Amino acid sequence: MATHNVQPVLINGAWRESASVSTFEPVNPLTKEPTSEIYPVSSIKDIETAIEHAAEASEDLLNVEPNTIADFLECYADRIEARRSEFVDMAHIETAYPKETRLDGIELPRTTNQLRQAANATRNRSWTYPTIDTQANVRSMYAALEGGVVVFGPNNFPFAFGSISGGDFAAAIAAGNPVIAKANSSHPGTTRLFAEEALEAAQGLDLPTSMVQLIYRTPHDIGERLVSHPLVGATGYTGSRSAGLVLKNAADQAGKPIYLELSSINPVVILPGALQERGPEIAEEFVSSCLLGTGQFCTNPGLVILQKDADTDLFIQSVSQQFGDAPVGTLLGESVEKGIVAGVRALQDAGAELLVGGESGGGTGFCHQNTLFQVTGAQFLAQAETLQEEAFGNESLLILVDDLDQTQQILRSLEGNLTGTIYSANNGADDATYNQVAHILRRKVGRLINDKMPTGVAVSPAMNHGGPFPATGHPGFTAVGIPAAITRFSQLQCFDNVSPNRLPAELQDENPLGIWRCVDEKWTN
């Protein structure tokens, strides 16, 4: 393949030919045909060069006012909106997501919203948590890391979690870090368009040329080098559990922070009173949530716990019918189709009873039938490890329990998840049971939900999009929610007996910025 046909990488403020000789072609999931664009698989030379320039930019950003970084985030959001139709068209080709209802209607406004929220936090310094002890003359605050932040974007959110547009990117930049974006191979063209606008926004404000850099794909060993390099500050990764753990091992051995979002089945407990009260409505909510986006949401309800009774029988009949009748959506690519096939096979091998679907096909492009399984509570407890493995896509497992005690046993056997949901009766009939279920589920998940399905993550300062392993690599951090998400890409800096004229403005006694600070254990501005 002629090298002039290969898309360039963005390194040190310039679009340049990659040093690599390996390439790949993204595929349109709807047609299964190549998109006609060719991208490089970056070699160690690309990686080393990008890392070194990011380290230089990290030094240069120390001299940049936070307000200028906020200006960049706002300018970038404006530029994205000005070019929205191109972003939507490209992402539709690369992901098969609907243009109006998904890409333009949900993802793009969410993306620009979180960029602007990050800009606001940069201006008001809320994420820095300035703390002052006047008696001991000790002061501390969060500040940028040394070195660049590497961001690995996922396949399922090309805008809102994209490596050079999403929440991790916004958080890292807001903290004052340069970013090396590693595009997801499912949508490199979309990521390239974002990088073009990010670069223009940075150059327009005379920011360091290497504040934003982009590569598309790396061999596995080069990816491990990327996250463990001495000059890298930290990594944000959203993707598969297996690949994430390989990167975590490399980063851990080098003592480098890495923040992971891996896998989650998002258990839903439907208590008997709720099912008796509004079973048909809950059934519709479940089907809509599970099949939304062909099930390719990290908060997809992949496991539902119900107590055996006549109302549960009606619920199963209803959702089985709806799963069978619903159109089959297109998956993001061949690897996703292969993944759900393997996941479905594993559930069947573990004894799950197939109610609907179970085979590839049924739709257009890469696809798999809408699939529903059921097991008894005893079966689940006997095969808990296998039966709670994520089958990413339009699939879910119903667990039919004998009683509350068995429900509690199942919840205790669960791994960590992003979300956990409990449906209970409005008339209070389930209140006593709710309390016994919630105190177990609460510590298994990052976000506890009542009476609604888990799909959808509000971009709110109070949001936690995290949870115990394997939902993430650390239960104390969130990938969504400004300012909390920013602190992942920062270090706590302490100043002990430092002269007033040498202190950062955030920690000076007269508070020249007028920001909120914790002074002698009291919040004040």
C-alpha positions in Angstrom: 0.0 0.0 0.0 1.4 3.4 -1.0 2.4 5.4 2.1 0.8 8.6 0.7 -2.6 7.0 1.1 -2.1 6.4 4.8 -3.6 9.0 7.2 -1.0 11.0 9.2 -0.5 10.9 12.9 -0.5 14.1 15.0 2.8 14.6 16.8 4.3 17.9 18.1 1.7 20.1 16.6 2.1 18.7 13.0 0.3 16.1 10.9 3.2 13.8 9.8 3.7 10.5 8.1 3.9 7.7 10.7 7.3 5.9 11.1 5.4 2.6 10.8 5.0 0.4 7.8 2.0 -1.5 9.2 -1.5 -0.3 8.5 -5.2 -1.1 9.0 -8.5 -0.3 7.4 -11.6 0.4 9.5 -14.8 -1.4 8.3 -18.3 0.0 8.1 -20.3 -2.3 10.4 -23.5 -1.9 8.4 -22.0 -2.9 5.0 -19.0 -5.0 6.3 -17.0 -3.1 3.7 -13.8 -1.0 4.3 -14.4 2.7 4.7 -11.7 3.5 2.1 -9.3 5.1 4.6 -6.0 3.6 5.7 -4.4 4.2 9.1 -0.9 3.5 10.5 -0.1 1.1 13.3 2.4 3.2 15.2 5.9 1.9 15.9 8.0 2.6 19.0 9.5 5.6 17.1 6.1 7.3 16.9 5.4 6.5 20.6 8.8 7.7 21.9 8.6 10.9 19.9 5.0 11.7 21.1 5.9 10.9 24.8 9.0 13.1 24.7 7.1 16.1 23.2 4.3 15.6 25.7 6.8 15.8 28.5 8.1 19.1 27.1 4.5 20.4 26.8 3.9 19.4 30.5 6.7 21.7 31.5 5.5 24.5 29.2 1.9 24.2 30.6 3.2 25.2 34.0 3.4 28.7 32.6 -0.1 28.8 31.2 -2.9 30.4 33.1 -5.8 28.1 34.0 -8.1 30.6 32.3 -6.3 30.0 29.0 -6.8 26.3 29.3 -10.5 26.9 30.0 -10.6 29.1 26.9 -9.2 26.2 24.9 -11.9 23.8 26.2 -14.6 26.2 25.4 -13.2 27.1 22.0 -12.8 23.4 21.2 -16.5 22.8 22.1 -17.5 25.7 19.8 -15.4 24.3 16.9 -17.0 20.8 17.3 -20.5 22.3 17.1 -19.6 24.3 14.0 -18.5 21.1 12.3 -21.1 18.8 13.8 -22.5 17.4 10.5 -19.1 16.1 9.5 -18.6 14.4 12.8 -22.0 12.8 12.7 -21.5 11.6 9.1 -18.1 10.1 9.8 -19.2 8.4 13.0 -22.2 6.9 11.4 -20.1 5.3 8.7 -17.6 3.9 11.3 -20.1 2.8 14.0 -23.5 2.4 12.3 -25.0 4.5 15.1 -28.2 6.4 14.1 -27.3 10.0 13.1 -30.2 12.0 14.7 -31.3 9.9 17.7 -27.8 8.9 18.9 -24.9 10.8 17.4 -26.3 14.3 16.9 -29.1 14.1 19.5 -27.2 12.6 22.4 -23.5 12.1 22.0 -22.5 15.4 20.5 -24.3 17.7 23.0 -23.0 15.5 25.9 -19.5 15.9 24.6 -19.5 19.7 24.3 -21.4 19.9 27.6 -18.6 18.0 29.5 -15.9 20.1 27.8 -17.6 23.2 29.0 -18.1 21.8 32.5 -14.4 21.0 32.6 -13.6 24.6 31.5 -15.8 26.0 34.3 -14.0 23.8 36.9 -10.7 25.0 35.5 -11.7 28.6 36.0 -13.1 28.3 39.5 -10.4 25.8 40.6 -13.0 23.6 42.3 -11.1 20.5 41.5 -7.8 21.7 43.2 -9.3 21.4 46.8 -7.1 24.1 48.3 -6.6 23.3 52.0 -4.8 25.5 54.5 -3.7 25.0 58.1 -2.7 28.5 59.3 -1.3 27.3 62.7 1.1 24.7 61.2 1.6 26.8 58.1 0.9 23.8 55.9 -1.0 24.1 52.7 -2.0 21.6 49.9 -3.8 21.5 46.6 -4.2 19.2 43.6 -2.1 20.2 40.5 -1.1 18.7 37.1 1.1 15.6 36.8 4.6 15.6 35.4 4.4 14.2 31.8 1.6 13.5 29.4 -1.6 11.6 30.0 -2.4 8.7 27.7 -6.1 8.2 26.8 -7.4 5.0 25.3 -10.9 5.6 23.9 -13.5 2.8 23.7 -15.4 1.5 20.7 -18.9 2.3 21.9 -18.8 6.1 22.5 -16.9 7.7 19.6 -17.7 11.3 20.9 -18.4 11.3 24.6 -15.7 8.9 25.6 -13.4 9.5 22.6 -9.7 9.6 23.3 -9.4 13.3 22.2 -12.9 14.5 22.9 -14.4 12.6 25.8 -14.5 12.8 29.6 -10.9 11.5 30.2 -9.5 13.9 27.7 -11.5 16.9 29.2 -10.4 15.9 32.7 -6.7 15.5 31.9 -6.6 18.9 30.0 -8.5 20.6 32.8 -5.9 19.5 35.3 -3.2 21.1 33.0 -1.8 18.0 31.4 -1.0 17.3 27.7 -2.8 14.3 26.2 -1.6 11.6 23.9 -4.7 10.2 22.4 -4.8 6.5 21.3 -7.8 6.3 19.0 -10.0 3.3 19.0 -9.6 1.2 15.8 -13.4 1.2 15.3 -13.6 4.9 14.6 -10.2 6.4 13.7 -11.6 8.8 11.2 -14.0 10.3 13.7 -11.1 10.7 16.2 -9.0 12.3 13.5 -11.6 15.0 12.9 -11.7 15.8 16.6 -7.9 16.0 16.6 -8.0 18.6 13.8 -10.3 20.8 15.8 -8.4 20.4 19.0 -5.2 21.3 17.3 -6.7 24.4 15.7 -8.1 25.5 19.1 -4.8 25.0 20.8 -2.8 26.9 18.1 -5.3 29.8 18.2 -4.5 30.3 21.8 -0.7 29.9 21.4 -0.8 26.8 23.7 2.1 24.3 23.6 2.2 22.5 20.2 2.2 19.1 21.9 -0.7 19.6 24.2 -2.8 17.4 22.0 -1.3 14.5 20.0 -2.9 11.5 18.2 -1.9 8.0 17.2 -4.4 5.4 15.9 -3.2 1.9 16.9 -0.2 0.2 18.4 1.1 -3.4 18.6 0.4 -4.9 22.1 4.0 -4.6 23.3 4.2 -0.9 22.2 0.9 -0.2 24.1 2.5 -1.7 27.2 5.5 0.6 26.7 3.3 3.5 26.2 1.5 3.2 29.6 4.8 2.3 31.5 7.1 4.9 30.0 9.1 6.9 32.6 7.9 10.2 31.0 4.2 9.4 31.1 2.2 10.8 33.9 -0.9 8.6 33.9 -3.3 6.6 31.6 -7.0 6.5 31.2 -8.3 3.3 29.6 -11.8 2.2 28.6 -12.1 -1.2 26.9 -12.0 -4.9 27.3 -11.1 -6.5 30.6 -8.4 -8.7 29.2 -6.5 -5.9 27.3 -7.0 -3.5 30.2 -5.4 -5.9 32.7 -2.4 -6.4 30.4 -1.9 -2.6 30.4 -2.5 -2.4 34.1 0.2 -5.0 34.8 2.7 -3.0 32.7 1.8 0.3 34.3 1.9 -1.1 37.8 5.3 -2.6 37.3 6.5 0.9 36.3 4.7 2.6 39.2 2.5 4.5 36.8 -1.2 5.4 37.6 -3.7 3.8 35.2 -7.5 4.3 35.5 -9.5 1.5 34.0 -13.1 1.0 33.0 -13.4 -2.7 32.1 -16.6 -4.8 32.4 -20.0 -4.5 34.1 -23.2 -6.5 34.0 -25.2 -4.0 36.1 -27.5 -6.2 38.1 -31.2 -5.4 38.4 -33.2 -6.7 41.3 -37.0 -6.6 40.8 -38.8 -7.1 44.1 -42.1 -9.0 44.1 -44.2 -6.0 45.1 -42.9 -3.9 42.2 -43.6 -6.7 39.7 -47.1 -7.2 41.1 -47.8 -3.5 41.0 -46.4 -2.6 37.5 -44.9 -5.7 35.8 -45.8 -4.8 32.2 -44.2 -1.3 32.5 -41.0 -2.7 34.1 -40.9 -5.3 31.3 -41.0 -2.6 28.6 -38.4 -0.5 30.5 -36.0 -3.6 30.7 -36.4 -4.5 27.0 -35.8 -0.9 25.9 -32.8 -0.5 28.1 -31.2 -3.9 27.2 -31.6 -3.4 23.4 -30.8 0.3 23.3 -27.8 0.8 21.0 -27.8 -3.0 20.4 -26.9 -3.5 24.0 -23.5 -1.8 23.5 -23.6 0.3 26.6 -21.3 -0.1 29.6 -24.5 0.2 31.8 -26.5 -2.4 29.9 -28.7 -4.4 32.3 -27.0 -7.8 31.8 -28.5 -9.6 34.8 -31.9 -9.5 36.4 -32.9 -11.1 39.7 -36.6 -12.1 40.2 -38.4 -14.2 42.8 -40.3 -17.2 41.4 -44.1 -16.6 41.3 -46.9 -16.1 38.9 -46.0 -12.4 38.2 -42.5 -13.4 37.3 -43.9 -16.0 34.9 -45.9 -13.2 33.1 -42.8 -10.9 33.1 -40.7 -13.6 31.4 -43.4 -14.3 28.8 -43.6 -10.6 28.1 -39.9 -9.8 27.7 -39.3 -13.0 25.7 -42.0 -11.9 23.3 -40.6 -8.4 23.1 -37.0 -9.7 22.6 -38.2 -11.9 19.7 -40.2 -9.2 18.1 -37.7 -6.3 18.4 -35.5 -5.5 15.3 -31.9 -6.7 15.6 -29.5 -3.8 15.6 -26.0 -3.6 14.1 -23.0 -4.2 16.3 -19.9 -2.1 16.2 -17.7 -4.6 14.4 -16.6 -8.1 13.7 -14.8 -8.4 17.1 -18.0 -7.4 19.0 -20.0 -10.0 17.1 -17.4 -12.6 17.8 -17.3 -11.5 21.5 -21.1 -11.9 22.0 -21.0 -15.3 20.2 -18.3 -16.5 22.6 -20.2 -15.0 25.6 -23.5 -16.7 24.6 -21.7 -20.0 24.2 -20.1 -19.7 27.6 -23.5 -19.1 29.2 -25.0 -22.1 27.5 -22.1 -24.3 28.5 -22.6 -23.2 32.1 -26.2 -24.5 31.9 -28.2 -21.3 31.2 -31.6 -22.0 29.5 -32.0 -20.1 26.2 -35.3 -18.4 25.9 -34.8 -16.2 22.8 -32.2 -15.8 20.1 -28.7 -17.3 20.7 -27.3 -17.1 17.1 -25.5 -14.6 14.9 -27.5 -12.8 12.3 -31.0 -11.5 12.2 -30.1 -8.0 11.2 -27.9 -6.0 8.9 -24.1 -6.1 8.9 -22.4 -7.4 12.0 -25.2 -8.5 14.2 -26.5 -11.1 16.7 -30.0 -12.1 17.6 -31.6 -10.4 20.6 -30.8 -13.1 23.3 -32.3 -13.9 26.6 -31.4 -16.6 29.1 -32.6 -17.8 32.4 -31.2 -19.8 35.3 -32.4 -20.7 38.8 -30.8 -19.1 41.8 -29.2 -22.5 42.7 -27.7 -22.8 39.2 -26.2 -19.3 39.4 -24.6 -19.9 42.8 -23.1 -23.1 41.5 -21.6 -21.3 38.4 -21.4 -17.7 39.6 -18.0 -16.9 38.1 -19.0 -18.0 34.6 -22.6 -16.8 34.6 -21.6 -13.2 35.5 -19.1 -12.8 32.7 -20.1 -9.9 30.4 -21.4 -10.8 26.9 -21.2 -7.3 25.4 -24.2 -6.6 23.3 -27.9 -7.3 23.1 -28.1 -10.1 25.7 -29.3 -10.5 29.3 -29.7 -13.3 31.9 -32.7 -13.7 34.2 -32.1 -15.4 37.6 -35.1 -16.9 39.2 -34.6 -17.1 43.0 -36.5 -19.0 45.7 -36.5 -16.3 48.4 -34.8 -13.3 49.9 -32.0 -15.4 51.4 -31.0 -16.7 48.0 -31.1 -13.2 46.5 -28.7 -12.0 49.2 -26.4 -15.0 48.5 -26.3 -14.1 44.8 -25.6 -10.5 45.4 -22.7 -11.4 47.7 -21.3 -13.6 44.9 -21.2 -10.7 42.4 -18.1 -8.9 41.2 -18.0 -5.2 41.2 -20.2 -3.3 38.8 -20.8 0.2 37.6 -24.4 0.2 38.6 -27.0 -1.8 40.6 -30.7 -1.2 40.4 -33.6 -2.1 42.7 -37.2 -1.9 41.7 -39.6 -1.8 44.7 -43.3 -1.2 45.2 -44.6 2.3 45.5 -46.9 1.4 48.3 -44.1 0.4 50.7 -44.8 -3.4 50.4 -41.1 -4.1 49.6 -39.5 -1.6 52.0 -38.2 -4.2 54.5 -36.9 -6.4 51.7 -35.3 -3.4 50.0 -33.2 -2.5 53.1 -31.8 -6.1 53.3 -31.0 -6.1 49.5 -29.6 -2.6 49.3 -27.0 -2.9 52.0 -25.3 -5.7 50.1 -25.7 -4.3 46.6 -24.6 -0.8 47.7 -21.0 -1.9 48.2 -20.9 -3.9 44.9 -21.6 -1.0 42.6 -20.5 2.6 42.0 -24.0 3.9 41.5 -27.1 2.6 43.2 -30.3 3.2 41.2 -34.0 2.9 42.2 -36.9 2.2 39.9 -35.3 2.9 36.6 -33.0 1.0 34.3 -29.2 1.8 34.4 -28.6 2.9 30.8 -27.8 6.6 30.6 -25.1 8.4 32.6 -25.9 12.0 33.5 -23.0 14.4 33.1 -23.4 15.8 36.6 -20.9 16.8 39.3 -22.6 14.3 41.6 -22.3 11.3 39.1 -20.1 8.3 39.8 -19.3 6.3 36.7 -17.0 3.9 38.5 -17.2 1.0 40.9 -15.3 -1.9 42.4 -13.2 -4.2 40.2 -13.8 -5.2 37.4 -16.0 -2.3 36.7 -12.9 -0.2 37.2 -9.4 -0.6 38.5 -10.1 1.5 41.6 -13.4 2.1 43.4 -12.4 5.6 44.6 -12.6 7.4 41.2 -15.1 8.3 38.5 -14.7 8.7 34.8 -17.8 11.0 34.7 -18.6 14.0 36.9 -16.6 17.2 37.1 -14.7 18.1 39.2 -14.2 14.7 40.7 -13.1 13.1 37.5 -10.2 15.6 37.1 -8.4 14.5 40.2 -7.4 11.2 38.6 -4.9 13.1 36.5 -3.4 15.2 39.2 -1.0 15.0 42.2 -1.5 16.3 45.7 1.1 19.0 46.3 1.9 20.1 49.8 3.7 23.4 50.8 5.2 23.3 54.4 6.4 26.6 55.8 6.8 28.1 52.3 7.1 31.9 52.1 3.9 33.6 51.1 5.4 35.1 48.0 6.4 31.6 46.8 3.0 30.1 47.2 0.6 29.4 44.3 -2.2 32.0 44.2 -4.7 29.3 45.3 -2.9 29.0 48.7 -2.0 32.6 49.5 -3.6 34.1 52.6 -5.3 37.0 50.8 -7.0 34.6 48.4 -6.4 36.8 45.3 -8.6 34.4 43.1 -11.6 34.6 45.5 -12.0 30.8 45.3 -13.5 28.4 47.8 -10.9 26.9 50.1 -10.8 24.8 53.3 -9.1 27.1 55.8 -8.6 25.7 59.4 -11.2 23.1 58.7 -13.9 25.6 57.5 -14.9 26.2 53.9 -14.6 29.9 53.0 -14.0 32.2 50.0 
